[in-house]
């Protein structure tokens, strides 16, 4: 992942950011097949206690040939995107002072590099489905539970999926949230987006959580 020389977008704790993103967002799994790239969007569980750097766990449909290519070559990346949005130069104080501003894009993302192994273990698959369901259903006022469905039906459904265990080798994480702008420019962007569209407000929330504010007037 590209990181500019000023290093202001680097995340201090990549695993923590990855865990946060995975709580609410699916990943895009990318790997190289025999003659082309394969991509699959899927939710993943992060387990920071496994191996040297942690593990991702998920599953795909058995009909999805992606897993067959991973059996041959498990090297892959999983991409997690957080909130992102366009940044207008009209929000910068620098526009009023010099006019030397251009548009940009703010975003949060984590790219996980590693190796995927495939599992067909029935109990492992049931546990993965249970864990993913609990994660997303627990906050709901009337959560659905896997035990609400007939056990034999769940067993049949589990036979139609294949498990993926992703051993993490490296996490590249980045939060590009106007940290490279002056304090006045940063606050201008934050104020404008806090009253903006839903995606802008989501990025504004990420910006408001930053503990440090930019001091440079470096252009984005």
N, C-alpha and C positions, 0 to 999 in steps of 0.2 A: 504494500500500500504506500502510495506517495505521501510523504510528510515534508512540508517545506522546511527550509533551513532554520527558520525562527523557532521551530519546535513547540509552538504554543498550542497546537491541536492534539498533542500526544496525551493519552490517558494514563494516569498514574497506576491504576489498578484495572488492567484489561479484563481479568476474570470477573470482577465485580460488575463491570459494565455489561459483559456478555450475559451474566446471570440475570441482570435486570431486563435486558432486551428480550431474552428468551422467555421470560415470564408472560409476556404479552404478544409477542410477535413470532411468526414462523420464519424459518430460514430458507435460503435458496442454496441447495446442495449442488455443487458443480464438480464434475470429474470428466476425465478424458476416456472415451471408449476406444474401440479399435480404429475408428476412422473419423470420429467426430466427438464434440462435447455433449455430455448429458447433463440436464438440469432437472431438479425436482424441488418443489416447494413443500416443506413439511415442518411441523412443530418438533422441537427437540427439548429434552431434559438435560440440564447441565449438572454434572456431578464433579465438583472440584476436589473430591477426595481420592479420585482414581488416578493412578500413574503420577508422573512428574508434573503434568500441567492440567489434568482433569480429563473428563470424558463427556461426550454428547451421546444421548440415546434416543432413538426414534424408530419409526417403521414406515414402510412404503407398501403399496398394493403389490401382491404377488404378480399381478399382470403387468406391472411396470418393469420393463427390462433393464432399468437402470441398475438394479441390485445385481443382475447377472454380470454386468460389466465391472462392478465393484468387486465381485469375487475374483476376477482376473487381475485387477489392478485397483487397490483400495485407496490410492492417493486422491485426495479431494480437498476442496475448500467449502466451508459453510459460511454464507454471508448473512449477517443480521443487520437490518436497517432500523434505525430509530426515526423520530420525527425529522422532517426536512422541509425546506421551503425556499422560495426565491427571496432575495434581499434587494430591495430597491435602493439605489444611491440617493434617492430623495430623502431618505431617513437620516443621512449622515450630516452632522454639523459641518464636516469638511466641504460639503456641497455649497453651503452658504459662504464659507471662508474663501475657497479657491476654485471650486467647481471641478477639481481634479479627483473625480470619483467614477467608479464603474459598478455595474451590477455584479452580484455573486450569488452563491447558494450556501445556506447553512444546513448542517446535517450531523447526525450521529450514526456511527456504524462500527461493526466489529467483523473482522474476517478471520475465521478459524482455519488453520492449516493442520492437516494430519492424515491419518490412515483409517479407513473404514473396514471393519470386518462384519460379515453377514451372519445372522443367527436365525435358525428355524425352531429354536426351543420354545415349546408351547407355553410353558410357565413364564418364561422371560417375556414373551409377547403379551400375555395377559397382564403381567405386572406393569409393563410399559404403558399399555392402554389405560390401566387403572390410574397410574401416576399422572398421565397427561389429563385425564378426565377430572381428577381431583383438583389439579392446578387451575383449570379453567372454570369448573363448576362451583367450587367452594365460595367464591365471592357473590354468587347469585342468590337472590332471596329464596328461591325454591330449587336448589341444586339437584340435577340428575345424577344418579349413582349407577355405576356399572352393574350393581346387584339388582337394580330395578328391572333389568331385562332378564329373560329366562337364561339360565346357565348354559343350556344346550345351544341356544341361539348365539351367545357370546363365543362359545367354543368354535362354532362354525365360522363366525366372522374372523376369529383369530387365525384360522387356517388359511385365510385369504390374504394375509399380510406377511411380510418378512422383516425381521428386526435388523437394525443397523447400530453398531457400536463404533463410535468415532473417537479414536484416541487422539487427543489434542497434542500437537507438537509445538504450535506457536499461535498466539493471538495478536493480531494487529488491530488496534482500536484507535478510533479518531473521533473527536468532537470538534467540529469546525463551527464555532458559535460566536464569531466576531471578536475573539480574544486578541486578534492582531490589530484591531482598530483602537483609536484613542478612546478614553473614557467617555467623552462627549458623544462620539459616534456610536459606541456600544449602547449607551443609554437611549440614544435616539432610536436605534433599531428595536431595543427592548420595549420602549414605550409604544411605538407604532404597532408592533406585532401583538402586544398584550391586548389591543383593541381590535385585532384583525380577524381574519378567517380562522376556522378551527385548526388548520394545520399550522398557521402562523402562531396561534396561541400555544400550541404544543411545543414548538421550538422555543418560544418565549419562556415557557416553564423550565426547559432545560438550561437556557441562558441564566435564568434567575437563580439556579442552583450552583452556579459557578462560584467558587470561593475567592477567586482572584479576578480583578477587572483589568482590561488592557490599558497600557500606558502609552504605547507607541501610536504614531499616526501612520503606520505602515499600511499601504494599500492592500486590499484583499485581492 
